[in-house]
């Protein structure tokens, strides 16, 4: 029987160190293999105890930055804590390939829809032959039910990428009120993982 990869994915914690500690405890209690953080991790440059609780529990971490973090701070967190930044990059665990795009089409280091599409395409080419392919983003795609909650906040570039390449999953955040909402674009399942986190197995 193939080994399943168990992850805890979370987003939009905005520098709340107590929430990060709760998530780290959840990761330990659920015995996850990997923690995936989908951006907006900081608040007003508050970086204390953001990644450290997971490292203290011996957990591997993948991350992308959010529109409140910015590209430079996302890379700083990656370098300082020695964890993988998935922005325009990829990572493979068992038969699961992760690739990502941080930020959004608004906020710090706002990206154009073309940049979002090409960033995801760059990472995807390394995992396209992997059994399960998971895109990790901060922004959610345009055209899902999240748009009924926050019209105009989704990414058309992300939607176009999903329609063309059909990864198995997209893990995202961005709209707090949409935490936990799941939808499909074609065969791709889109999950807003939220600040309380979601346990997933692949």
Buried (B, 14 or more C-beta within 10 A) or exposed (E): EEEEBBBBBBBBBBBBBEBBBBBBEBBBEEEBBBBBBBBBBBBEEEBEBBBBBBBEBEBBBBBBBBBBBBBEBBBBBBEEBEBBBBBBBBBEBBEBBBBBBBBBBEBBBEBEBEBBBBBBBBBBEBBBEBEBBBBBBBBBBBBBBBBEBBEEBBBBBBBBBBEEBEBBBBBBBBBBEBBEBBBEBEEBBBBBBBBBBBBBEB
